[in-house]
Amino acid sequence: MNVLVTGGAGYIGSHTVVQLLNQGHSVIIVDNLVNAHPNVLERIERITGKSPMFYDYDLCDERSLDEVFSVHSPDAIIHFAGLKAVGESVEQPLRYYHNNLTSTLTLLRVMQRHSVKNIVFSSSATVYGDPDTLPITEAAPLKATNPYGQTKLMIETMLMDIAKTADWHIISLRYFNPVGAHQSGLIGEDPSGTPNNLLPYVSQVAIGKREKLSVFGNDYNTPDGTGIRDYIHVVDLADAHLAALSHIKDTTTYRAINIGTGKGTSVLELIDSFQAASSKEIPYDILPRRAGDIASCYADVALAKDELGWEAKYSIDEACEDSWRWQSQNPNGYSE
Ligand SMILES: NC(=O)c1ccc[n+]([C@@H]2O[C@H](COP(=O)([O-])OP(=O)(O)OC[C@H]3O[C@@H](n4cnc5c(N)ncnc54)[C@H](O)[C@@H]3O)[C@@H](O)[C@H]2O)c1
């Protein structure tokens, strides 16, 4: 397939581009590098021996996107591009609504104009808010609790309506907590500033960039009192997109599918696993709970297995080993 990957220079996008190229697909990336480093492109080439086409365009720029579709006639789109920091979305809601919604609307309009109607969208477990029951199935009530989550819900709502019209094939993948890095150590998560996610923070403590970790709450109703999440290896997550693409033509109604491991890991378990992988001690302080955090969140993954024939292969220990390889080989991320 000829696959256009929006946000393909980002964390999950770059790992998916590698898997696509390794499987013989051709790839066109559109990414304005608002949250990515251009060196990722050379790394992708080093891993795969192939270079994807790359356009440094903002997806909100309809004319430029139209030109990309005219030149490349993609068969399908994987739509990763978007801003993703929950805290930032609370501080800058307009920027988040504008970027995430306008870019998606522009993409969908251009797709329609060029009769390209196959799309896999990056949704998130954040659309379940604070879940009533665990594991979370796709039938759970949807209730976003911040502007970032609202953009995911709004986009899913648009996609649901569009999927009812002629010839569209649409799959939203609701990711749980992506972690890890490519086994080569050449690509990985490279947050700018203070990491928003736990594992990049832990690995920056391990490499000595940060003094210690803050664990927010050890009085949750969980076995060790710390929060539980479903950590999914980014290479498994990338493979879920390839599985979705290979089933996209069978998808005649809108599908939203959880992508996780189905297993929960606590903050303290994750720290233990990272200490074992890195042979470094991770000092941490226990602080009060953070507003808005939930105790436990993990996926029911039966639908992904039934409909896509996909399931996670990698463990949390392997994710920590791969994260540590990436961090220790690239202490400054993609910056040289
Ligand atoms: N990482 C997570 O924890 C997580 C969890 C659930 C869902 N998601 C979703 O998955 C997708 C990818 O996440 P990621 O972790 O790889 O994030 P990322 O920030 O690394 O990648 C997103 C990419 O989109 C690009 N981008 C943003 N706005 C753009 C625009 N208007 N035009 C062109 N490019 C633009 C950025 O430069 C970046 O390279 C996002 O939609 C995110 O919301 C991520």
The ligand as an SDF file (V2000), in Angstrom:
LIG
                    3D

 44 48  0  0  0  0  0  0  0  0999 V2000
    1.9050    8.9590   23.4500 N   0  0  0  0  0  0  0  0  0  0  0  0
    0.7700    8.7310   24.1110 C   0  0  0  0  0  0  0  0  0  0  0  0
    0.7990    8.5520   25.3400 O   0  0  0  0  0  0  0  0  0  0  0  0
   -0.5640    8.6590   23.3880 C   0  0  0  0  0  0  0  0  0  0  0  0
   -1.6360    7.9860   23.9840 C   0  0  0  0  0  0  0  0  0  0  0  0
   -2.8520    7.9490   23.3170 C   0  0  0  0  0  0  0  0  0  0  0  0
   -3.0030    8.5710   22.0830 C   0  0  0  0  0  0  0  0  0  0  0  0
   -1.9420    9.2260   21.5310 N   0  0  0  0  0  0  0  0  0  0  0  0
   -2.1300    9.9080   20.2400 C   0  0  0  0  0  0  0  0  0  0  0  0
   -1.2860    9.3180   19.2710 O   0  0  0  0  0  0  0  0  0  0  0  0
   -0.8400   10.3020   18.3310 C   0  0  0  0  0  0  0  0  0  0  0  0
    0.6690   10.2650   18.2480 C   0  0  0  0  0  0  0  0  0  0  0  0
    1.2040   10.4740   19.5470 O   0  0  0  0  0  0  0  0  0  0  0  0
    2.7560   10.5750   19.8240 P   0  0  0  0  0  0  0  0  0  0  0  0
    2.9920   10.1610   21.2210 O   0  0  0  0  0  0  0  0  0  0  0  0
    3.5140    9.9250   18.7290 O   0  0  0  0  0  0  0  0  0  0  0  0
    2.9160   12.1590   19.7570 O   0  0  0  0  0  0  0  0  0  0  0  0
    4.0440   13.0530   19.0520 P   0  0  0  0  0  0  0  0  0  0  0  0
    3.8490   14.4490   19.5380 O   0  0  0  0  0  0  0  0  0  0  0  0
    5.3720   12.4280   19.2270 O   0  0  0  0  0  0  0  0  0  0  0  0
    3.6200   12.9380   17.5090 O   0  0  0  0  0  0  0  0  0  0  0  0
    2.6300   13.7560   16.9290 C   0  0  0  0  0  0  0  0  0  0  0  0
    3.2310   14.3750   15.6890 C   0  0  0  0  0  0  0  0  0  0  0  0
    2.2550   15.2020   15.0520 O   0  0  0  0  0  0  0  0  0  0  0  0
    2.9240   16.3610   14.5630 C   0  0  0  0  0  0  0  0  0  0  0  0
    1.8880   17.4050   14.4270 N   0  0  0  0  0  0  0  0  0  0  0  0
    1.1140   17.9470   15.4090 C   0  0  0  0  0  0  0  0  0  0  0  0
    0.2730   18.8460   14.8810 N   0  0  0  0  0  0  0  0  0  0  0  0
    0.5020   18.8810   13.5360 C   0  0  0  0  0  0  0  0  0  0  0  0
   -0.0530   19.6080   12.4510 C   0  0  0  0  0  0  0  0  0  0  0  0
   -1.0350   20.5190   12.6200 N   0  0  0  0  0  0  0  0  0  0  0  0
    0.4100   19.3690   11.1900 N   0  0  0  0  0  0  0  0  0  0  0  0
    1.4080   18.4480   10.9880 C   0  0  0  0  0  0  0  0  0  0  0  0
    1.9700   17.7290   11.9840 N   0  0  0  0  0  0  0  0  0  0  0  0
    1.5230   17.9530   13.2430 C   0  0  0  0  0  0  0  0  0  0  0  0
    4.0050   16.6550   15.5790 C   0  0  0  0  0  0  0  0  0  0  0  0
    5.1000   17.3890   15.0600 O   0  0  0  0  0  0  0  0  0  0  0  0
    4.4500   15.2580   15.9880 C   0  0  0  0  0  0  0  0  0  0  0  0
    5.5460   14.7930   15.2210 O   0  0  0  0  0  0  0  0  0  0  0  0
   -1.4080   11.6400   18.8170 C   0  0  0  0  0  0  0  0  0  0  0  0
   -2.5870   11.9140   18.1060 O   0  0  0  0  0  0  0  0  0  0  0  0
   -1.7180   11.3740   20.2660 C   0  0  0  0  0  0  0  0  0  0  0  0
   -2.7640   12.1820   20.7520 O   0  0  0  0  0  0  0  0  0  0  0  0
   -0.7240    9.2680   22.1470 C   0  0  0  0  0  0  0  0  0  0  0  0
  1  2  1  0
  2  3  2  0
  2  4  1  0
  4  5  1  0
  4 44  2  0
  5  6  2  0
  6  7  1  0
  7  8  2  0
  8  9  1  0
  8 44  1  0
  9 10  1  0
  9 42  1  0
 10 11  1  0
 11 12  1  0
 11 40  1  0
 12 13  1  0
 13 14  1  0
 14 15  2  0
 14 16  1  0
 14 17  1  0
 17 18  1  0
 18 19  2  0
 18 20  1  0
 18 21  1  0
 21 22  1  0
 22 23  1  0
 23 24  1  0
 23 38  1  0
 24 25  1  0
 25 26  1  0
 25 36  1  0
 26 27  1  0
 26 35  1  0
 27 28  2  0
 28 29  1  0
 29 30  1  0
 29 35  2  0
 30 31  1  0
 30 32  2  0
 32 33  1  0
 33 34  2  0
 34 35  1  0
 36 37  1  0
 36 38  1  0
 38 39  1  0
 40 41  1  0
 40 42  1  0
 42 43  1  0
M  CHG  2   8   1  16  -1
M  END
$$$$
